[in-house]
Amino acid sequence: MTSIPLVAWQPRWWGFISLAWALVGCPPRTAAAAPADDVAQRIDRELPSLEALYRDLHRQPELSFREVETGLRIAAELEKAGLTVTRRVGGHGVVGVLTNGPGPVILLRSDLDGLPVREQTGLPFSSTHQMTNDVGERVPTMHACGHDIHMGCLVGTARLLSAMKDSWRGTLVFLGQPAEERGGGARAVLKDGLFERFPKPTACIALHCNASLLTGSVGFVEGFTFANVDSVDITVRGVGGHGAYPHLTKDPIVLASQIVLALQTVVSRETRPGEPAVVTVGSIHGGSKHNIIPDSVHLQLTLRSYTEEVRQNTLASIRRICRGLAESAGLPADLHPQVQVANEFTPALYNDPTLTRRLSRTASTWLGAGRVLALQPVMGGEDFSEFGRTADKIPICQFWLGVVSPEINAEAVRTGRPLPSLHSPFFRPQPGPAMRTGITALVASILELAPATPPR
C-alpha cells in the first residue's frame, strides 16, 4: 500500500469542504447520535486491552502467506468476542460470523501480513522478528503498513457489536485476510469459497491507515481509489564480450538504457491526457566487471493505471518498444527482450459512490464534519478491490484512517522533514487514538447499514 502524499496538517478550508460534502444528499438519521456516547464508553473500556493486542501483533509481524500465529491470534480474539470462527481460509485467513436476526450481510475486512522491513522507530515494542522468505533468505519483518492497527480495529469492532445486538440486525462477516502485501490474499480467500461457504455480503467495508492524516480524522474517495498494479520483468539480451572490442558485441546495457528512456513516452505520448498512468523502472541489474560487456540486463517495472484500457495499452507499448529497439540494434528475433508480467496483479479499487457517500455522511455525524475529508485517488494498490469484482458486483468501500500524532506532525512542520510514509522503517502510528476513531467509524457504519429498526 502507498500512502496519500499529503502533509498531515489540514488547512481550515478542509473543514468547509468536508462540511459541504457531508450535507449533500439526504441527511443521516439523527438517531445515530443517541448511541455515540455508549459506543465511546465501550471503546474506553476495551482500548487498554486492544492496545496490548496491538503491541503483541507489532512485535511479531509475519510475511504474506505465512501469517500462522497472527491468524491464530485473531481467530482466538474473535471467538472470545462471541463469533463463530473458521480458521485457515485461503491459507491463514480467518472468518468470524456474527448473526443477529434477519437483515443485510456486511463484511468487514482487515489484512494480517507484515513486510520484510527492519524497524527503526526505536519504540520499546519494536519488532526484532525475523522470518524465512520464499527464496530461503532470513529477513527482518515489520508492520510498516499499519495492518496491526487494522486488526485492532477489527477485533474492537467485533467486541462492541457482539455486545450491542439490540442496536443492529443482520449478519456480520469479520475477515482477517492474508497476503494483502503480495496482492494475492483476497483472491485466495475468494477461491476458498468466502462467498459460498459463508453468508454472501450485501456490502464490504475496510479501512486503511494513512501516514499523512492526523489521528481523529478519516478520508473517503468516491469511485477509483487505488490503482491497477502490474509487476513486469524484462530480460534484455545481447552478445557479450570484451569492453575493449564493443564492435564485436551487441551491448545489452546500451539497449536497456534506450528502453528505459523510451518507456518514459508511454505515459507522456501514448496515454490520453487526463488518464492516470505510471511506468516506473524500479530496478536495473547487469554486468559483473568494468571491462566485460554482459550477455543480459534485467529490469523490474511497476505499472499503475485505473482503467483496463490504459493497462492493456501500457503493456502492449512496453512489448512494442522492447521489440522495436532490439530490431534497431540488429538483434535477431531469438535474442529480443523477454517481457514477463508477474501473476501478482492487483486490480484497481472502485469505491461504490452511493455506499461511500452514505458512510461518509455517517462518519461526519459521529466524528464531526471537520474530521471527515474528501480525498483524491492514489496510485497505490489494494486487493480489497477483489471483493467488488465478482459476478455479484457487491458494493465496497475502503476509507482512510488518520494515524499521525499531533506531536509527530508538529515536528515535521517545524523541521520541514516529510512524515514517514507507509512501508518506511520509521513509520510510527499513534495506535490508541487511531483505533478509537477506526472502531467508531466501523461501528457507526454498521449501525447505519444494518439498523435494529429500518427507517420508514
HELIX and SHEET records of a PDB file:
HELIX    1   1 ARG A   12  ALA A   22  1                                  11    
HELIX    2   2 THR A   30  ALA A   33  5                                   4    
HELIX    3   3 ALA A   36  ARG A   59  1                                  24    
HELIX    4   4 VAL A   68  LYS A   80  1                                  13    
HELIX    5   5 HIS A  147  SER A  162  1                                  16    
HELIX    6   6 LYS A  165  SER A  167  5                                   3    
HELIX    7   7 GLY A  185  LYS A  191  1                                   7    
HELIX    8   8 LEU A  194  ARG A  197  1                                   4    
HELIX    9   9 PRO A  246  LEU A  248  5                                   3    
HELIX   10  10 PRO A  252  GLU A  270  1                                  19    
HELIX   11  11 GLU A  308  SER A  328  1                                  21    
HELIX   12  12 ALA A  333  LEU A  335  5                                   3    
HELIX   13  13 PRO A  353  LEU A  367  1                                  15    
HELIX   14  14 ALA A  369  ARG A  371  5                                   3    
HELIX   15  15 ASP A  383  GLY A  388  5                                   6    
HELIX   16  16 PRO A  406  THR A  415  1                                  10    
HELIX   17  17 PRO A  431  LEU A  449  1                                  19    
SHEET    1   A 8 THR A  84  VAL A  89  0                                        
SHEET    2   A 8 GLY A  93  ASN A 100 -1                                        
SHEET    3   A 8 GLY A 170  GLN A 177 -1                                        
SHEET    4   A 8 VAL A 105  ASP A 111  1                                        
SHEET    5   A 8 ALA A 203  LEU A 214  1                                        
SHEET    6   A 8 ILE A 396  VAL A 404  1                                        
SHEET    7   A 8 VAL A 218  PHE A 220 -1                                        
SHEET    8   A 8 VAL A 372  ALA A 374  1                                        
SHEET    1   B 2 GLN A 130  THR A 132  0                                        
SHEET    2   B 2 ARG A 138  PRO A 140 -1                                        
SHEET    1   C 2 GLY A 223  PHE A 226  0                                        
SHEET    2   C 2 LEU A 349  ASN A 351 -1                                        
SHEET    1   D 4 ALA A 277  GLY A 286  0                                        
SHEET    2   D 4 SER A 296  SER A 305 -1                                        
SHEET    3   D 4 ASN A 228  ARG A 237 -1                                        
SHEET    4   D 4 GLN A 338  VAL A 341 -1                                        
SHEET    1   E 2 GLY A 241  HIS A 242  0                                        
SHEET    2   E 2 ILE A 292  ILE A 293 -1                                        
END                                                                             
